């Protein structure tokens, strides 16, 4: 019989082996075993950890697969502020920076590094184990995203060697390689979801996902570029990063020591061209002083260090031919024209397509089939056509004729007042709209049906098992278990999640119906105002507009939705299935905010925005999305939108801090996580960039 001690040794041995192979694959790019062998070892570890939970370890390599549990992000104060760098776009300004440093400090050694285009992160390690991962936030406080960062394979959970400080931070960038970005946007396009504008936004959005299992699937990567701590092994930037590399961190191999302007400019010129072949986005070069003592002497301005600067590359563009234009249909029926281009290299990828947005943009640029067009990735964003090279236009070319009928179902397109896009009004008979609405219905903020993704929805649709959202509630596990990529366990989980969705509150059900222009907030107001689906369906335009945030356009869209006999049938089938079509009476805490219209804006320390909005409603107030003459006051956090602030000042709207609001409603707050005692007050021996 195998003893518990032997089991523990086996688990620890598997963890050490998996950590080793993970580092070889994701950091050194030199795998020693096949993906299959790695997966088999991971499966063995997962099985052992499930059977022997007493040997659980929050830093086991098994956490890389992520969790399906929803988590809230806690605000954490940075021990060392995460400030921003000054930007420069010219060699002249960069030269002035270097000359100023050398006037003040003498001959200086500079470090040049590629500026990865992602989202900043601070990782804290204690006794060689990952303790916490925190976003930049506002530079003073960030969000604890430790569980999500654990899924990123290039972030070490435990360190190698034994010469690292007992407690230190390492700063860097979480980014999304082009391959992961292209795959993610392709999946979203197929699902009828909006695309991420660029890898930077995709990385930031992924890092703030509520389920770490989602993060694990999106292929994030990391690079680390700065250590902060009290007892670092070396007195300069480069040697400390080389040490960090030996501890297991993914430190950029493109870091170079330079002396003087000429070497720095040579580095920039080289990478301005060579970056096009990199598999990840970079938007510039960071130039910083290597020696910590010199950094300390140079000091800081109010917003940035005086010993570092970021040189930003100019937006890259290319000239290529427009071969044709396709038209995509989204969930709401919105038509998006997409340019098909003669393939061209741009910012490290082969570009074949670019968004044309709408008919107005096509007309403004006078784009014609066969034109040579300039394509740009400003800040490495999704390609866009910026201009036509008229000198190369073919004789006899004709102005582009925008389509008049849906490319999917043939219905004549409409254009709503105030809308730039054209729409297909055939909501109940247009395939991408049907699929898009089902996918929207199962979203976390709607019915939250786990186990169903875009591919599974399409699979069920193609096999004739579902044709609308109500069909989900007629599914049986035996109907779907035999389908590709499923099986009995997955089928049971899907059916169980569908059954659980019957208890989802009315406001989210209303949002899940996918009525055009009815977003999450509008659905909440409608549910609060009318209390039931029957009351919403019976209301005329004037009655609908009595609800907050419902104007003439939204009211007409609601009327059109419920006038459709197909939608009426779906509602009755959902009702028969047992979904919540009435608002449950919630006992209010007080009426202290009765009749008050309140806007919540910014980031908060003790509550999320949603928690504050809930408190407003529980104390009798109404939430507003924008500042108007009817706004009574704003609950303002850090980084409040400047437009809202400007409008509030113009209208004389009172602004309350989070603490003032809490005092007003008499509601206790969530405890703030304190870190000060952990770190002490010693002078930091390093820079923070």
C-alpha positions in Angstrom: 0.0 0.0 0.0 1.3 3.4 -1.0 1.8 5.7 2.1 0.6 9.3 2.3 4.2 10.4 2.4 4.9 8.6 -0.9 1.9 10.3 -2.4 3.1 13.7 -1.3 6.5 13.0 -2.8 4.9 11.9 -6.0 2.8 15.1 -6.2 5.7 17.4 -5.4 7.9 15.6 -7.9 5.2 16.1 -10.6 5.0 19.8 -9.7 8.7 20.3 -10.0 8.8 18.4 -13.3 5.9 20.4 -14.7 7.4 23.7 -13.6 10.7 22.8 -15.3 9.0 21.9 -18.6 6.7 24.9 -18.4 9.8 27.2 -18.1 11.6 25.4 -21.0 8.6 25.8 -23.3 7.2 29.3 -22.4 10.3 31.2 -21.4 13.3 29.5 -23.0 11.4 28.3 -26.1 13.2 25.0 -26.0 10.7 22.3 -25.1 12.2 18.9 -24.1 9.0 16.8 -24.1 5.9 16.7 -26.4 2.7 18.5 -25.7 1.0 15.2 -25.2 3.5 14.0 -22.6 3.1 17.3 -20.7 -0.7 17.1 -20.8 -0.5 13.5 -19.4 1.7 14.6 -16.5 -0.7 17.5 -15.8 -3.6 15.1 -15.9 -1.8 12.8 -13.4 -1.2 15.7 -11.1 -4.8 17.0 -11.3 -6.1 13.5 -10.5 -3.8 13.2 -7.5 -4.6 16.6 -6.2 -8.3 15.9 -6.5 -7.9 12.6 -4.6 -5.6 14.0 -1.9 -6.8 17.6 -1.2 -4.7 17.7 2.0 -1.7 18.3 -0.3 -3.2 21.3 -2.0 -0.9 24.2 -2.9 -2.2 27.5 -4.3 1.0 27.7 -6.5 0.8 24.2 -8.0 1.2 24.3 -11.8 -2.3 22.9 -11.9 -3.6 26.5 -11.2 -2.5 27.4 -14.8 -5.8 26.0 -16.1 -7.7 28.6 -14.1 -11.0 28.4 -12.3 -14.7 28.9 -13.3 -15.4 30.6 -10.0 -16.4 34.3 -10.3 -14.1 36.6 -8.3 -14.2 40.3 -7.3 -11.1 42.3 -7.6 -9.9 43.9 -4.3 -8.2 47.3 -4.5 -4.6 47.2 -3.1 -2.3 50.1 -2.4 1.1 50.0 -4.1 4.0 50.1 -1.7 6.1 51.7 -4.4 4.0 54.0 -6.7 3.7 52.9 -10.4 4.3 56.2 -12.2 4.3 56.8 -15.9 7.1 57.7 -18.2 7.5 60.9 -20.3 7.0 60.2 -24.0 9.0 61.6 -26.9 8.4 61.2 -30.6 11.5 62.8 -32.0 15.2 62.0 -31.9 15.9 65.7 -31.2 13.9 65.5 -27.9 15.6 62.2 -27.0 19.0 63.7 -27.7 18.1 66.6 -25.4 17.2 64.1 -22.6 20.5 62.3 -22.9 22.5 65.5 -23.0 20.7 66.8 -19.9 21.4 63.6 -17.9 25.1 63.7 -18.8 25.4 67.4 -17.9 24.1 66.6 -14.5 25.7 63.2 -13.9 28.7 63.0 -16.2 29.3 60.1 -18.6 26.3 57.8 -18.1 25.4 54.2 -19.0 22.0 53.9 -20.5 19.8 50.8 -20.9 17.6 50.5 -24.0 14.6 48.2 -23.9 11.7 47.5 -26.2 8.5 49.1 -24.9 6.0 46.2 -24.8 2.4 47.3 -25.7 0.4 45.6 -23.0 -0.8 46.3 -19.4 1.5 47.0 -16.5 1.7 44.6 -13.6 3.5 44.4 -10.3 4.3 40.9 -8.9 5.3 40.4 -5.2 7.3 37.4 -4.2 7.9 36.2 -0.7 10.4 33.4 0.1 10.5 32.6 -3.6 6.7 32.2 -4.0 4.2 34.4 -5.8 2.3 36.3 -3.2 0.3 38.9 -5.1 -0.2 40.4 -8.6 -1.6 43.9 -8.8 -2.4 46.1 -11.9 -1.1 49.6 -12.2 -4.6 51.2 -11.5 -4.1 54.9 -10.9 -0.5 54.4 -9.9 -1.3 54.5 -6.2 -3.8 51.7 -6.0 -4.4 48.8 -8.3 -6.6 45.6 -8.5 -5.4 42.3 -7.1 -5.5 39.9 -10.1 -3.4 37.2 -8.6 -5.6 34.3 -9.7 -5.7 35.4 -13.3 -1.9 36.0 -13.4 -1.3 32.5 -12.1 -2.7 31.2 -15.4 0.0 32.9 -17.5 2.6 30.3 -18.2 5.6 32.7 -18.4 5.0 34.0 -14.8 6.9 31.8 -12.4 4.8 30.6 -9.4 7.9 29.6 -7.5 11.5 30.8 -8.1 14.7 28.9 -9.0 17.9 29.2 -7.1 18.3 30.7 -3.6 19.9 34.1 -4.0 16.7 36.1 -4.4 15.6 38.6 -1.7 13.1 37.3 0.8 10.6 39.9 -0.2 10.6 42.0 -3.4 8.4 43.3 -6.3 9.1 42.8 -9.9 7.3 45.0 -12.4 6.6 44.2 -16.0 4.0 44.0 -18.8 1.3 41.5 -19.4 0.7 41.4 -23.2 -1.1 39.4 -25.9 1.0 38.0 -28.7 -0.3 38.6 -32.2 -1.2 34.9 -32.7 -3.4 34.9 -29.5 -4.9 38.2 -30.5 -5.8 37.0 -34.0 -7.3 33.8 -32.7 -9.4 35.6 -30.0 -10.8 38.1 -32.5 -11.6 35.4 -35.0 -13.6 33.6 -32.3 -15.4 36.8 -31.4 -16.1 37.5 -35.0 -17.6 34.1 -35.5 -19.7 34.6 -32.4 -21.0 38.0 -33.6 -19.3 39.8 -30.7 -17.4 43.1 -30.9 -13.7 42.8 -31.7 -10.9 44.0 -29.5 -9.4 47.1 -31.1 -5.8 46.0 -30.4 -3.7 43.5 -28.4 -3.2 46.1 -25.6 -6.9 46.4 -25.0 -7.3 42.6 -25.3 -4.6 42.0 -22.7 -6.1 44.5 -20.3 -9.7 43.2 -20.8 -8.5 39.6 -20.4 -6.6 40.4 -17.2 -9.8 41.8 -15.6 -12.0 38.7 -16.5 -14.0 37.4 -13.5 -13.2 33.8 -14.3 -9.5 32.7 -14.4 -10.4 29.8 -16.7 -11.2 32.4 -19.4 -7.9 34.0 -18.9 -6.1 30.7 -19.2 -7.5 30.1 -22.7 -6.5 33.5 -24.2 -2.8 33.0 -24.4 -1.4 36.0 -22.5 2.3 36.3 -22.0 4.6 38.4 -19.8 7.9 40.3 -19.8 9.5 41.6 -16.6 11.6 44.8 -16.7 12.2 46.2 -13.2 12.8 44.9 -9.6 11.9 46.9 -6.5 13.0 45.8 -3.0 15.2 46.6 0.0 18.0 44.1 -0.4 18.6 43.7 -4.1 21.8 41.8 -5.1 23.2 44.5 -7.4 23.4 48.3 -7.6 22.3 48.7 -11.2 19.4 47.8 -13.4 21.0 45.3 -15.9 22.7 43.1 -13.3 19.5 42.8 -11.3 17.5 41.8 -14.3 20.1 39.2 -15.3 19.8 37.8 -11.8 16.0 37.8 -12.2 16.3 35.8 -15.4 18.2 33.1 -13.5 15.4 33.0 -10.9 13.0 32.0 -13.7 11.5 35.3 -14.9 10.9 36.1 -18.6 13.2 39.0 -19.0 13.4 40.5 -22.4 16.4 39.4 -24.4 16.3 42.6 -26.4 17.7 44.8 -23.5 21.0 46.5 -24.5 23.6 48.7 -22.7 24.4 51.9 -24.6 26.8 54.7 -24.2 25.9 58.1 -25.7 23.4 59.4 -28.2 24.8 57.5 -31.2 24.4 54.0 -29.7 20.9 54.8 -28.4 19.8 56.1 -31.8 21.3 53.1 -33.5 19.3 50.8 -31.2 16.1 52.7 -32.0 16.7 52.8 -35.8 17.3 49.0 -35.8 14.2 48.1 -33.9 12.0 50.6 -35.8 12.4 48.2 -38.7 13.1 44.9 -36.9 9.9 45.1 -34.8 7.9 44.3 -37.8 9.0 40.7 -37.5 8.3 40.4 -33.8 5.5 38.1 -32.7 4.2 40.6 -30.1 3.2 44.3 -30.2 5.8 47.0 -29.3 5.2 50.7 -29.7 8.6 52.2 -28.8 11.8 52.0 -26.8 12.4 52.9 -23.2 15.7 54.6 -22.4 16.8 54.6 -18.8 19.8 55.3 -16.6 21.4 52.0 -15.5 23.0 53.0 -12.2 20.6 53.3 -9.2 22.7 55.9 -7.4 22.5 58.1 -10.5 18.8 57.5 -10.8 18.4 58.7 -7.2 20.4 61.8 -7.8 18.3 62.7 -10.9 15.1 62.2 -9.0 11.5 62.6 -10.2 9.1 65.3 -11.5 5.5 65.2 -10.1 4.5 62.6 -12.7 7.6 60.8 -14.0 11.3 60.0 -13.4 13.9 62.4 -14.7 16.2 59.4 -15.5 14.0 57.6 -18.0 12.0 58.4 -21.2 9.9 56.4 -23.7 10.6 57.0 -27.4 7.4 56.2 -29.3 7.6 54.8 -32.8 5.6 56.5 -35.5 2.5 54.7 -36.7 3.3 52.3 -39.4 1.4 52.3 -42.7 1.6 50.4 -45.9 0.2 50.8 -49.5 -1.8 47.9 -50.9 -4.7 47.2 -53.2 -8.3 47.0 -52.2 -9.6 43.8 -53.8 -13.2 43.6 -52.6 -15.5 44.4 -49.7 -17.4 41.9 -47.6 -20.4 42.8 -45.3 -20.8 41.2 -41.9 -24.0 41.0 -39.9 -23.9 41.4 -36.1 -26.3 40.3 -33.4 -28.3 43.5 -33.6 -28.4 43.4 -37.4 -25.7 46.1 -37.7 -23.9 45.8 -41.0 -20.1 46.2 -41.0 -18.2 46.5 -44.2 -14.8 44.8 -44.2 -12.1 45.5 -46.8 -10.3 42.5 -48.4 -6.8 43.6 -49.2 -3.9 42.3 -51.2 -1.7 40.8 -48.4 0.8 43.2 -47.0 3.3 43.2 -44.1 2.3 45.7 -41.4 3.5 45.9 -37.7 4.7 42.3 -37.6 1.6 40.6 -39.2 0.3 39.9 -42.7 -2.7 42.2 -43.1 -5.4 40.9 -45.4 -8.5 42.7 -44.0 -9.4 46.1 -42.6 -12.5 47.7 -41.2 -14.4 50.3 -43.2 -16.8 51.0 -40.4 -19.8 52.3 -42.4 -21.1 53.8 -45.6 -20.2 57.4 -44.6 -16.5 56.5 -44.2 -16.4 54.8 -47.5 -18.0 57.9 -49.2 -15.7 60.3 -47.3 -12.6 58.5 -48.5 -14.1 57.9 -52.0 -12.8 54.3 -51.8 -13.3 52.2 -54.9 -12.6 48.5 -55.7 -9.1 48.2 -57.2 -7.8 51.4 -55.5 -4.3 51.5 -54.0 -5.0 52.4 -50.3 -2.9 53.3 -47.3 -3.4 51.0 -44.3 -2.3 52.0 -40.9 -1.9 50.4 -37.5 -1.7 53.5 -35.3 -0.5 52.2 -31.9 -0.7 48.7 -33.4 -4.5 48.7 -33.6 -6.7 46.7 -36.0 -5.8 47.9 -39.5 -7.8 50.8 -40.9 -7.7 52.4 -44.3 -6.6 56.0 -44.0 -6.4 57.3 -47.6 -6.5 56.4 -51.3 -3.5 56.9 -53.5 -5.4 58.7 -56.3 -2.4 58.8 -58.6 -2.7 55.1 -59.0 -6.4 54.9 -59.5 -7.5 52.9 -62.6 -9.2 54.8 -65.4 -12.9 54.2 -65.5 -13.2 53.1 -61.9 -16.7 53.7 -60.5 -17.7 55.1 -57.1 -18.4 52.3 -54.6 -22.1 51.3 -54.3 -23.1 50.4 -50.8 -25.3 47.3 -50.5 -29.1 47.8 -50.1 -30.0 44.3 -48.9 -28.8 42.0 -46.2 -26.0 39.7 -47.5 -27.3 36.8 -45.3 -31.0 36.9 -45.7 -31.7 39.4 -48.5 -33.9 41.7 -46.4 -33.8 45.4 -47.4 -31.5 47.3 -45.1 -32.7 50.3 -43.0 -30.8 53.2 -41.4 -32.1 54.5 -38.1 -32.1 58.2 -37.4 -28.8 59.2 -35.7 -27.1 55.9 -36.6 -24.1 55.7 -38.9 -24.6 52.0 -39.7 -27.2 50.3 -41.8 -29.2 47.5 -40.2 -31.0 44.3 -41.3 -34.4 44.5 -39.6 -35.1 40.7 -40.0 -34.3 39.8 -36.4 -36.1 36.5 -36.4 -35.0 35.1 -39.8 -31.4 36.2 -40.2 -28.9 33.5 -39.3 -26.1 35.6 -37.7 -28.6 37.6 -35.8 -30.2 34.4 -34.4 -26.9 32.9 -33.4 -25.7 36.2 -32.0 -28.9 36.6 -29.8 -28.5 33.1 -28.4 -24.8 33.8 -27.6 -25.9 37.1 -26.0 -28.6 35.3 -24.0 -26.1 32.9 -22.3 -23.6 35.7 -21.4 -22.6 36.1 -17.7 -24.4 39.4 -17.4 -27.5 37.9 -18.9 -28.6 34.3 -18.1 -25.0 33.1 -17.2 -25.3 29.7 -18.7 -21.9 28.0 -18.2 -20.6 25.3 -20.6 -22.1 26.9 -23.6 -19.8 28.9 -25.8 -20.1 30.3 -29.3 -18.9 27.1 -30.9 -21.3 24.9 -29.0 -24.2 27.2 -29.8 -23.4 27.0 -33.5 -23.0 23.2 -33.2 -26.5 22.9 -31.6 -27.9 25.2 -34.2 -26.4 23.3 -37.2 -27.7 20.0 -35.8 -31.2 21.4 -35.6 -31.4 21.2 -31.8 -31.9 24.9 -31.2 -33.3 27.7 -33.4 -33.9 30.4 -30.8 -33.2 31.1 -27.1 -36.4 29.3 -26.0 -35.2 26.0 -27.5 -32.4 25.9 -24.9 -35.0 24.9 -22.3 -36.2 21.9 -24.3 -32.7 20.3 -24.6 -31.9 17.0 -22.8 -28.5 15.7 -22.0 -29.1 12.7 -24.3 -29.7 15.1 -27.2 -26.3 16.7 -27.0 -23.9 14.2 -25.4 -23.1 12.5 -28.7 -22.0 15.8 -30.4 -18.3 16.5 -31.1 -16.3 17.9 -28.2 -19.0 17.2 -25.7 -19.8 13.9 -23.9 -22.0 12.9 -21.0 -20.3 15.0 -18.3 -20.3 18.2 -20.4 -23.9 17.6 -21.5 -25.0 17.2 -17.9 -23.2 20.4 -16.8 -24.9 22.3 -19.7 -28.4 21.1 -18.8 -27.8 21.8 -15.1 -26.7 25.4 -15.9 -29.7 25.9 -18.2 -31.9 24.8 -15.3 -30.2 27.1 -12.9 -30.8 30.1 -15.2 -34.5 29.9 -14.5 -33.8 31.7 -11.2 -32.0 34.6 -12.8 -33.7 37.9 -12.0 -36.1 39.6 -14.4 -33.9 42.5 -15.3 -31.1 40.2 -16.6 -33.7 38.1 -18.5 -35.0 41.3 -20.1 -31.4 42.2 -21.0 -30.8 38.7 -22.3 -33.6 39.0 -24.8 -31.3 41.1 -26.9 -33.7 43.9 -27.8 -31.9 46.4 -30.0 -30.6 49.4 -28.0 -31.7 47.8 -24.6 -28.5 47.5 -22.7 -27.9 46.2 -19.2 -28.7 49.5 -17.5 -31.8 50.2 -19.6 -33.1 46.7 -18.9 -32.6 47.3 -15.2 -34.6 50.5 -15.3 -37.4 48.9 -17.4 -37.7 46.0 -14.9 -37.8 48.4 -12.0 -40.3 50.7 -13.6 -42.7 48.2 -15.1 -42.1 45.3 -12.7 -43.1 42.6 -15.2 -42.7 41.5 -18.8 -46.5 41.8 -19.4 -46.4 45.5 -18.3 -43.5 46.2 -20.7 -45.3 44.5 -23.6 -48.5 46.4 -22.9 -46.9 49.8 -22.8 -47.1 52.3 -25.6 -44.3 54.6 -26.7 -45.2 57.3 -24.2 -45.4 54.9 -21.3 -42.1 53.3 -22.2 -40.4 56.7 -22.3 -41.5 57.3 -18.7 -38.8 54.8 -17.7 -35.3 56.2 -17.1 -33.0 56.2 -20.1 -35.7 55.2 -22.6 -36.0 57.7 -25.4 -38.0 57.6 -28.6 -35.5 55.4 -30.5 -35.3 52.8 -27.7 -39.1 52.9 -27.2 -39.7 52.2 -30.9 -37.2 49.3 -30.8 -39.0 47.7 -27.8 -42.4 48.1 -29.6 -41.0 46.5 -32.8 -39.5 43.6 -30.8 -42.8 42.7 -29.0 -44.9 43.3 -32.1 -43.1 40.4 -33.9 -45.2 37.2 -33.6 -42.0 35.1 -33.5 -40.7 37.0 -30.5 -44.1 36.8 -28.8 -44.0 33.0 -29.2 -40.5 32.9 -27.7 -41.6 34.9 -24.7 -44.5 32.5 -24.0 -42.2 29.5 -24.3 -39.7 31.0 -21.9 -42.5 31.8 -19.5 -43.7 28.2 -19.7 -40.1 27.1 -19.0 -40.2 28.9 -15.7 -38.0 32.0 -16.3 -38.4 35.1 -14.1 -40.7 37.6 -15.8 -41.6 39.6 -12.8 -39.4 41.7 -10.5 -39.1 40.4 -7.0 -39.9 42.9 -4.3 -36.6 43.9 -2.6 -36.9 45.5 0.9 -35.1 48.9 0.8 -32.6 49.8 3.5 -34.0 53.3 3.8 -35.5 56.2 1.8 -32.6 58.6 2.5 -32.0 58.9 -1.3 -35.7 58.9 -2.3 -36.1 61.1 -5.5 -32.4 61.6 -6.0 -30.7 61.1 -9.3 -27.1 60.0 -8.8 -24.1 59.3 -11.1 -21.3 57.0 -10.1 -18.0 57.6 -11.8 -14.4 56.6 -11.3 -12.6 53.8 -9.4 -13.2 53.3 -5.7 -11.3 51.9 -2.8 -14.0 50.1 -0.7 -16.7 49.3 -3.2 -17.1 48.4 -6.8 -19.2 50.7 -9.0 -21.9 48.0 -9.1 -22.0 47.8 -5.3 -22.4 51.6 -5.0 -25.2 51.5 -7.6 -27.0 48.8 -5.7 -26.7 50.8 -2.5 -28.2 53.8 -4.2 -31.2 51.8 -5.2 -31.5 50.1 -1.8 -31.7 53.6 -0.2 -34.3 54.8 -2.7 -32.2 56.6 -5.2 -31.9 56.3 -9.0 -28.8 55.7 -11.0 -28.0 57.9 -14.0 -25.4 57.0 -16.6 -24.6 60.6 -17.5 -24.6 64.0 -15.9 -27.7 66.1 -16.7 -29.6 69.0 -15.2 -31.6 66.5 -13.2 -28.6 65.0 -11.5 -28.6 65.7 -7.8 -25.0 64.6 -7.1 -22.1 62.5 -8.3 -20.3 59.8 -6.3 -16.8 60.3 -7.6 -13.8 58.0 -7.3 -10.3 58.2 -8.6 -9.9 58.9 -12.4 -13.4 60.3 -12.7 -14.2 61.0 -16.4 -13.0 64.5 -17.3 -16.1 65.1 -19.4 -18.4 64.3 -16.5 -16.4 66.5 -14.2 -16.5 69.4 -16.6 -20.2 69.1 -17.1 -20.8 68.7 -13.3 -18.9 71.9 -12.7 -20.8 73.7 -15.4 -24.2 72.6 -14.0 -23.2 73.1 -10.4 -23.8 69.4 -9.5 -22.5 68.5 -6.1 -19.7 65.9 -5.9 -19.3 63.4 -3.0 -16.4 61.2 -2.3 -16.9 57.5 -1.6 -16.5 58.2 2.2 -19.0 61.0 2.1 -21.6 58.9 0.3 -21.1 56.0 2.8 -21.6 58.4 5.7 -24.8 59.8 4.0 -26.4 56.3 3.7 -24.9 55.0 6.9 -23.6 51.8 5.2 -20.5 50.1 6.5 -17.6 49.6 4.1 -15.5 46.7 3.1 -12.1 46.6 4.8 -9.2 47.9 2.8 -6.3 45.6 2.4 -3.2 47.1 4.1 0.3 46.3 3.0 2.4 49.0 4.8 3.4 46.8 7.7 4.6 44.1 5.4 7.2 46.2 3.7 8.3 48.7 6.3 9.6 52.1 5.4 13.2 51.5 4.1 14.5 53.4 1.1 13.9 51.4 -2.1 17.2 50.4 -3.8 15.8 50.5 -7.3 13.9 52.4 -9.9 10.2 51.5 -10.6 10.2 51.3 -14.4 
